[in-house]
């Protein structure tokens, strides 16, 4: 059986149709601003998010970095969750490259910072303190869709205190598909989610299956600042239309199918729940977290690899469904986990 790679939704291979779209893309030089496919993608994603402009980026990490540095100057700070990607998992880029101080706050199990704690963390206008300029939030959070009411409260607080609000929307399309109301399109829902934010970063190389790329969306003057920062960060690509074509194809063909990934994640969670020794934390979208009793997580990861099933173990065990995983792959993963625990119990039975 082929390898069932559940480490992340970033491991997908371009589909045959996506490869054809890539090869057919008209190209220019994006550093000069004349790649027609990049321009088409930027116009498309700006329209979808309801923002004035957009900028194609090689990665979500660079997109978030450029956003923070375009919002904040040296000696400024941004408020962010203690476990948020923009603080914990992006190499400290804003501090290292931009001298922008993060002010991390505790989050609850749903990924929310307390509104009162956000307010208390905003510094007064005093030379003793960094200048608080930005609030960074994230959607989805560990596979869960963040509530609109929380975003509305947090962004209103930021606005009332003179802060901008940025959304790390690495899996924003998953959030939109999972939370769209009956009869509402995923794209309409996406625009609704991002409406309170000044800027948003969206990723094409996670759930949408493009090989590379994110986009930063926001006001036109902000995007021009971000373009200069992208150049300094080494993100100025030449014939980037090859990659933008994949993202355009994904927007046309891979958004609504995210519902399949979500159903497979639920199938996985249900199959694992009945196994003694596991604690399963399923999500609304395409990510399932599993805690393994008695410190047996590393042994389980190694065993699954021998069975052709790949998972990560950074925060418990994380299983992520995507367009290269099907029902048979999920069932094989469940059966492999059952086999591991059956083998572990056999000596005790004898």
C-alpha positions in Angstrom: 0.0 0.0 0.0 1.2 3.5 -0.7 2.5 5.6 2.1 -0.3 7.4 4.1 1.3 10.7 4.9 -0.7 12.4 7.7 2.1 14.7 8.9 0.6 17.8 7.4 -1.5 19.1 4.5 1.7 20.6 3.1 2.9 17.3 1.8 0.5 17.1 -1.2 1.7 16.6 -4.7 0.3 18.8 -7.5 -2.5 17.1 -9.4 -2.1 16.4 -13.1 -4.6 19.2 -13.9 -2.6 21.6 -11.6 0.6 20.7 -13.5 -1.1 21.4 -16.8 -2.2 24.8 -15.5 1.3 25.5 -14.4 2.8 24.7 -17.8 0.2 26.8 -19.6 0.5 29.9 -17.5 1.6 33.1 -19.2 4.7 34.5 -17.5 6.5 37.7 -16.9 8.9 39.0 -14.2 7.1 39.5 -10.9 9.9 41.7 -9.5 9.1 44.1 -12.3 5.4 43.6 -11.6 4.6 42.3 -15.0 3.8 38.6 -14.5 0.2 38.3 -15.7 -0.6 35.1 -13.8 0.7 36.6 -10.5 -1.3 39.8 -11.1 -4.4 37.7 -11.8 -3.9 35.7 -8.6 -3.4 38.9 -6.5 -6.5 40.5 -7.9 -8.5 37.3 -7.3 -7.5 36.8 -3.7 -7.9 40.5 -2.9 -11.4 40.3 -4.2 -12.2 37.1 -2.3 -11.0 38.6 1.0 -12.6 41.9 0.4 -9.3 43.8 0.7 -7.9 46.4 -1.7 -4.8 44.6 -2.7 -2.8 41.4 -2.3 0.8 40.3 -2.6 2.0 36.8 -3.6 4.5 35.3 -1.1 6.7 32.2 -1.2 5.5 31.1 2.2 3.0 31.8 5.0 6.0 32.5 7.3 7.2 35.3 5.0 3.7 36.6 4.6 3.2 36.9 8.3 6.7 38.4 8.7 6.1 41.0 6.0 2.7 41.8 7.6 4.2 42.4 11.1 7.1 44.5 9.7 4.7 46.6 7.6 2.5 47.3 10.5 5.3 47.8 13.1 8.6 49.6 13.2 11.7 49.1 15.3 10.8 49.3 19.0 7.1 48.5 18.4 5.4 45.4 19.6 2.6 43.0 18.6 0.3 41.2 20.9 0.0 37.5 20.1 -1.0 34.1 21.6 1.7 32.2 23.5 1.1 29.2 21.2 0.3 31.2 18.0 2.2 30.4 14.8 3.4 34.0 14.4 5.1 33.9 17.7 6.2 30.3 18.4 6.8 28.6 15.1 8.3 31.3 12.7 11.8 31.4 14.1 11.3 34.7 15.9 11.6 36.5 12.6 9.9 39.7 13.6 12.2 40.2 16.6 15.4 39.0 14.7 14.8 40.8 11.4 12.6 43.7 12.4 13.4 44.5 16.1 9.7 44.2 16.8 8.9 42.8 20.2 6.3 40.1 20.6 4.0 40.3 23.7 2.7 36.8 24.0 -0.4 36.1 26.1 -1.8 32.9 27.5 -4.5 31.2 25.4 -7.3 28.9 26.5 -8.0 25.4 25.1 -9.9 27.1 22.2 -6.9 29.3 21.3 -8.5 32.5 22.7 -6.7 35.2 24.7 -8.9 36.9 27.3 -10.1 40.2 26.0 -9.3 41.9 29.3 -5.8 40.5 29.2 -5.3 41.9 25.6 -6.5 45.3 26.8 -4.2 45.2 29.9 -1.2 44.3 27.6 -1.5 47.4 25.5 1.3 49.7 26.6 0.7 53.4 27.5 2.4 56.0 25.4 5.6 56.2 27.6 9.3 55.9 26.6 9.7 53.1 29.1 7.6 50.8 27.0 7.6 49.4 23.5 4.8 50.9 21.4 1.9 48.5 21.0 0.9 48.6 17.3 -0.7 45.3 16.3 -2.8 42.4 17.4 -2.2 39.0 15.7 -4.9 36.2 15.7 -5.2 32.9 13.9 -7.8 30.8 12.2 -8.1 27.8 12.3 -6.7 27.1 15.7 -5.5 23.5 16.0 -8.2 22.5 13.5 -11.0 24.5 15.2 -12.9 27.4 13.7 -12.5 30.5 15.8 -15.8 32.2 16.7 -16.8 35.3 14.9 -17.9 36.9 18.1 -14.4 36.6 19.6 -12.8 38.1 16.4 -15.3 41.0 16.5 -14.6 41.8 20.2 -10.8 41.5 19.8 -10.6 43.6 16.6 -13.0 46.2 18.0 -10.7 46.5 21.1 -7.6 46.8 18.9 -9.3 49.5 16.8 -10.4 51.5 19.8 -6.9 51.5 21.1 -5.2 52.5 17.8 -3.9 49.0 17.0 -4.2 47.2 13.6 -5.4 43.6 13.5 -3.8 40.9 11.4 -5.2 37.4 10.8 -2.9 34.4 10.2 -5.2 32.5 8.0 -3.0 29.6 7.1 -6.0 27.3 7.0 -8.6 29.9 6.5 -10.3 28.0 3.6 -10.8 25.1 5.9 -12.5 27.4 8.4 -14.7 28.9 5.7 -15.8 25.5 4.4 -16.5 24.1 7.9 -18.5 27.0 9.1 -20.4 28.2 6.1 -24.2 28.5 6.8 -26.6 26.4 4.8 -26.8 27.9 1.3 -23.7 30.1 1.9 -20.7 29.6 -0.4 -17.3 29.0 1.2 -16.0 32.2 -0.5 -18.8 34.3 1.0 -18.0 32.8 4.4 -14.3 33.5 4.0 -14.9 37.2 3.3 -17.2 37.3 6.3 -14.5 35.8 8.6 -11.8 38.3 7.5 -14.0 41.4 7.5 -13.0 42.7 11.0 -9.2 42.5 10.2 -7.0 45.1 8.6 -4.8 42.4 7.0 -4.9 38.7 6.4 -2.4 36.1 5.2 -3.9 33.1 3.4 -2.0 29.9 2.4 -2.4 27.9 -0.9 0.1 25.1 0.0 -1.8 23.6 2.9 -5.4 22.5 2.4 -5.6 23.7 -1.2 -2.8 21.5 -2.4 -0.6 24.0 -4.3 3.1 23.2 -4.0 4.2 26.7 -2.8 2.7 30.0 -1.9 0.7 32.3 0.3 -0.8 35.8 -0.2 -0.9 38.8 2.1 -4.1 40.9 1.6 -4.8 44.4 2.9 -5.0 48.1 2.0 -3.1 49.2 -1.1 -0.6 51.4 0.8 0.1 48.6 3.3 0.7 46.1 0.5 3.2 48.5 -1.1 5.1 48.7 2.2 5.0 44.9 2.4 6.3 44.6 -1.2 9.5 46.5 -0.2 9.9 44.2 2.8 9.3 41.1 0.8 12.2 42.2 -1.5 14.5 42.7 1.5 13.5 39.3 2.8 14.4 37.6 -0.4 10.9 37.0 -1.6 11.0 38.7 -4.9 10.6 35.9 -7.4 10.9 36.2 -11.2 8.6 34.0 -13.3 6.4 33.3 -10.3 3.4 32.8 -12.5 4.3 29.1 -12.6 3.5 28.9 -8.9 0.6 31.4 -9.0 -1.1 29.3 -11.7 -1.2 26.4 -9.2 -2.8 28.7 -6.6 -5.4 29.9 -9.1 -6.2 26.3 -10.1 -6.6 25.4 -6.4 -9.0 28.3 -5.9 -11.1 27.0 -8.8 -11.0 23.3 -7.9 -9.8 22.5 -4.4 -11.9 24.7 -2.0 -15.2 22.9 -1.8 -13.5 19.5 -1.7 -12.0 20.4 1.7 -15.3 19.0 3.1 -13.9 15.6 2.1 -10.8 16.1 4.2 -13.0 17.2 7.2 -15.1 14.0 6.9 -12.0 11.9 6.7 -10.7 13.5 9.9 -13.9 12.7 11.6 -13.6 9.1 10.4 -10.1 8.9 11.7 -11.1 10.3 15.1 -14.0 7.9 15.4 -11.8 5.0 14.5 -9.2 5.9 17.1 -11.6 6.7 20.0 -12.3 3.1 20.8 -8.7 2.1 21.3 -7.6 1.8 24.9 -4.5 3.9 25.6 -5.4 6.8 23.4 -7.1 10.1 24.1 -8.5 11.7 20.9 -9.1 15.4 20.4 -10.8 15.8 17.1 -11.5 19.1 15.4 -14.0 20.6 13.1 -11.7 20.6 10.1 -8.8 18.4 9.0 -6.6 18.0 12.1 -6.9 15.3 14.8 -4.7 15.3 17.9 -4.0 12.1 19.8 -2.4 11.7 23.2 -0.8 8.3 23.9 -0.7 6.9 27.5 2.4 5.7 29.3 4.8 7.6 27.1 4.3 5.2 24.2 3.9 8.0 21.6 7.4 7.8 20.1 7.1 4.0 19.8 3.8 4.3 18.1 5.2 6.8 15.6 8.0 4.5 14.8 5.7 1.5 14.4 3.3 3.5 12.2 6.2 4.5 10.0 7.0 0.8 9.5 3.4 0.3 8.4 3.6 3.1 5.9 1.8 5.7 8.0 3.5 9.0 8.8 2.4 11.3 11.7 4.1 14.0 13.7 4.7 14.1 17.4 5.5 17.7 18.3 2.3 18.4 20.3 0.9 15.0 21.1 0.4 13.1 17.9 -1.0 15.3 15.0 -2.8 13.7 12.1 -3.8 15.9 9.2 -6.0 14.9 6.3 -5.6 16.3 2.8 -6.3 15.7 -0.9 -3.7 12.9 -1.2 -5.3 10.8 1.6 -8.4 8.7 0.9 -10.7 6.5 2.9 -8.6 3.4 2.4 -5.6 5.3 3.8 -7.5 6.4 6.9 -8.7 2.8 7.5 -5.2 1.5 7.1 -3.9 4.1 9.7 -6.6 3.1 12.1 -5.9 -0.6 11.6 -2.2 0.0 12.2 -2.8 1.7 15.5 -5.0 -1.1 16.6 -2.2 -3.6 15.7 0.3 -1.7 17.7 -1.8 -1.8 20.9 -2.7 -5.5 20.3 1.0 -6.4 20.0 1.7 -4.3 23.2 -0.9 -6.3 25.1 0.1 -9.8 24.0 3.0 -10.4 26.4 0.8 -9.4 29.3 -1.9 -11.8 28.1 0.6 -14.7 28.0 
